[in-house]
Amino acid sequence: MNRYILIINGTPFILKEDCIKNWDEVSLSLKRNDFSGIIRSFSSKFEFTNKAYNLLLNEYRTNYLKANAQIEVYTTDNERNKRFVYGSYLDFGSLEYDDTTVYINAIDNSLAAKLKAKKSTEYEYLVDELKEKKALNYDRLLMQNTYNFDIDNDEYIYPSGTSMSNTNIDVYLVDSNNEVYVDGYVEPYHESDGAFYGNSKGVFMKILALPPHGLYMDLSCDITISSGTGRFEIGYGKTEGGASEGIVDRSHTSGITAGSVYHYEEKGLVLVDPQKNESKKIGMVYRLYVNTAAGVKIRIENFKMAVYYMGKMQSELINVIKPAILLNRLLKSINEEKEGYIGEIDYTGDTRLSSTMIMAAESARGLEKAKIYTSFKKFSDWMESVYGYVPDITENKVVFKKRTSLFHSEVQKRIGYTGDEFKVKVNSSLIYALLRVGYDKQDYDSINGRDEFHFTNEYDTGITITDKALELISPLRADPYGIEFLVSKRGKDTTDNESDNDTFFVGASLNEGSGYYELVREGYSITGIISSSSMFNVMFSPRSIIEANKEYIASFMQSLRFASSSGNSDVVINDISENSDIELAEPLFTVDTLTISTADGGIPSDVNALVEVERNNLLYTCFINELKYKIGHYEGVEYNLQIKSIG
């Protein structure tokens, strides 16, 4: 039995069923959207007559657009215990009436309804209002610093003499094509500045200090000579004299012969070995030369040369925000800046969450009054893709939980079904040919950026009956090089760029000793990149997204064949290659659905638990997708179930 109470400006009035013309259509629905938490909803339109008709019209005529009314629905069980079922304000903006009936919509003022309406609204907040008291000590990435060189001329002639001697190659720095983040180690040099070797050409660089991670060269060119034989060498020596004190390892060749093209190519030539004491090289200069007989014409083509070393810029402090703090600020905005809604994160489902901090791009750049820009949808999509977390929404609380925790293994209800309304259907919208996981690709104008692997990986599922793709792409960025490039712009200018509205996240934990958050690197080994010792956010690789969502993904596909990556796919983390194939097991459910309508009105007390349906000697074990029934005029329960197994 149901009881209806109409509340007019705080005063309750008990209504009989004849006061609600469509009382027999009032219904309740429990629905699981996007395989997250189950949400309860009710009828949205009421038709009031008799006593309720007069009460509502009197309220409207008295207070006009400030009219205030609510409807509450209760049920009573066999012991005459009253249980609250539903309550909602009435929307006088939807009011219609005739001589006997008031037609008015109920306002779904629940948290779920507000989140649905405002989930994509982007809000901006001052970072200072949300930040942790302790900042992140961003200790930087090791960056490759590169000088690129070319040659002034492609032809040289050793002019005089009778013995074999050296012809220096005139090398100059290509100013527009260099990346130098940490300087002070080498000084590029050009002959036009006045040669270190008296008046000789060929000197291209002087060592000012020893780069702690070594100094290296890549060099390639094609050499021809007009007669005889020759050698191509890279030498180094003191600035006072013209003689070389040494020749770079592996650079000495004697294979140049007239009548043929000699292709020289070396990568990673060691100019300064970090494993040796090379302090004597401080102050020395490097030059290129070809050793031939007198009068020999030398031609050099396709010349490419780069000198590089690894280096870190100085550490910077960056303000960071805890995910739960940002979540609750979003809920306050969604609630029109009023308190009352609570946001929580269940950290037990993923250990990475307890050491996750959010960072605004403007904070990385060090801008004053930095802001963070985000929405509930971005936050929710980030939690789902990276951690496999989805929102579980109740009356005034949203808790982000591991998706698997919302699908319980216990059987809550068994239905022996013999009715006619029984249908099993393959949900074709859950069939995918491709899986895309990771992050949106970013374009860096840097050789270092080619190392970035926090982009999108694509896998072939082997399914050919569709061309759809399942995408788990995080709207929050995790690319370390993106952070590094933003931090490197500190103090250079304060104009906005296209990344300033982006939001990043990092793995960081508080070091009580130093009083700062520090990047988490321990526990993760990585190869296939140039800065493995300083790389961070390794735990948030694209492959980790599959691991975080493996049961969910296994519901739609079993075999994943790596197809491509928009970033560096050669990365190996903890001995597992990012570009390896993956086999999935233990699916959360199948793509099949079952619909039935039954007079068995017992609603499961745990709507996340399993429901078993017996039919024709088969047992269908299912999760609830949707359950609905009329609470005014009971006509049975309609189930839409997601089949887990059939046995």
Helices and strands as residue ranges (DSSP letters): E 2-8, E 11-15, G 17-19, G 23-25, E 27-32, E 38-42, E 45-48, H 50-63, G 64-66, E 69-76, E 82-97, E 102-107, H 111-118, E 123-126, H 127-130, E 136-138, E 143-151, E 155-157, E 165-168, E 171-173, G 175-177, E 186-188, G 191-193, E 203-207, E 215-225, E 229-237, E 246-247, E 256-257, E 262-272, G 279-281, E 285-292, E 297-311, E 316-318, H 323-334, E 342-345, G 347-349, G 351-355, E 356-360, H 361-365, E 371-374, H 376-382, I 383-387, E 389-393, E 397-402, G 403-406, E 411-416, E 422-426, G 428-430, E 434-439, G 448-451, E 456-460, E 469-474, H 480-487, E 503-511, E 516-519, E 526-527, G 538-540, H 542-548, H 550-554, E 559-565, E 572-573, E 576-577, E 582-583, E 592-598, E 610-615, E 618-630, E 637-646
